[in-house]
Amino acid sequence: MLSTEDDILAAAQDWRGAGRSVAIATVVDTWGSAPRPVGSHLVIDGDGNFLGSVSGGCVEGAVVTEALDVIAAGAPKMLEFGVADETAWRAGLSCGGRIKVYVERLD
Amino acid sequence: MRLDLLKGMNEERLNRRAAILVTEIGGGEQRLVKAAALSEDPLAAALESALRTGKSGMVEHAGASYFLTVQVPPVRLVIIGAVHISQALAPIAKIAGLDVTIIDPRTAFATQERFPEAPVIAEWPDAALDRAPLDRYTAIALLTHDPKIDDIALLRALNAECFYIGALGSRKTHANRLERMRAQGFGEAALTRIHAPIGLDIGAVSPAEIAVSIIGEIVGALRKKPLRAEGQAA
């Protein structure tokens, strides 16, 4: 079943209610052919479980790693991802777009 | 984000009310602005425009950047008539992400076996719509071919300002329908909002093809023209 943005935010509330630490990542800006629209969410818990999508799979791994830092530190973070860099092995978008993702802890 | 803000967002969505979460980028300050309180917010103009398009995005105001998480209610499709076209329309609409309900008082048609994917309500439209009222985030397709049934729902749909109203029937049938609605006091501006004959003109023949033409028209009504802000006159 496809998860809608609604299911994802409802899950964030449920997870927090069940005592899990939770971060919410939101696509806040896109340039070029970005895979997921502005406003898309990824919800991450303290164990690295996640629900939703901010890029259709390209950068979720990196966002989850950053989210664990945000859960630990408490301050929100703005992440930016661009075209995949062939020489350095790091997260990028093969479609050629760029996205900005805001990651915040649910308190 | 504070848990109470997230709870507020989820609650507004459950109750089919629009709301916007305003996040100041940098400071991280957040507030939830409900549709009813929009005009009192310092960002009122930007919020109203965001609500009309239904799209989240960044805005600048007085030297600060804000992200608006815009939340409009899930889009519904109410199908009046548990007919052959509806059997194709219900699954296609569901795949397209619409929340589908079928209403038909004729119990021979309105059986759950014929519609495995969507709830079927075997009642007159007024009774069914009293419990789950139409609103501007709802599309309605009138497919019974029977004015006794369709007109009840059409009156409700015009009053509720459904973002899409489609009605099955020939041009002659539709002309008669418009006469009945004029007799009920509706003006031309309201009546031009009825899509009839229903569906995009793609030469559809079979019930499934007609269903495709209807869903195409609904998506067009949803995405090409911004949804009107709540409280704004027709």
Boltz contact constraints between the chains, C-beta under 6 A:
constraints:
  - contact:
      token1: [A, 6]
      token2: [B, 13]
      max_distance: 6.0
  - contact:
      token1: [A, 9]
      token2: [B, 10]
      max_distance: 6.0
  - contact:
      token1: [A, 10]
      token2: [B, 10]
      max_distance: 6.0
  - contact:
      token1: [A, 13]
      token2: [B, 6]
      max_distance: 6.0
  - contact:
      token1: [A, 13]
      token2: [B, 7]
      max_distance: 6.0
  - contact:
      token1: [A, 13]
      token2: [B, 10]
      max_distance: 6.0
  - contact:
      token1: [A, 16]
      token2: [B, 3]
      max_distance: 6.0
  - contact:
      token1: [A, 24]
      token2: [B, 1]
      max_distance: 6.0
  - contact:
      token1: [A, 28]
      token2: [B, 67]
      max_distance: 6.0
  - contact:
      token1: [A, 29]
      token2: [B, 58]
      max_distance: 6.0
  - contact:
      token1: [A, 38]
      token2: [B, 56]
      max_distance: 6.0
  - contact:
      token1: [A, 38]
      token2: [B, 57]
      max_distance: 6.0
  - contact:
      token1: [A, 39]
      token2: [B, 56]
      max_distance: 6.0
  - contact:
      token1: [A, 76]
      token2: [B, 28]
      max_distance: 6.0
  - contact:
      token1: [A, 104]
      token2: [B, 1]
      max_distance: 6.0
  - contact:
      token1: [A, 106]
      token2: [B, 1]
      max_distance: 6.0
  - contact:
      token1: [A, 107]
      token2: [B, 2]
      max_distance: 6.0
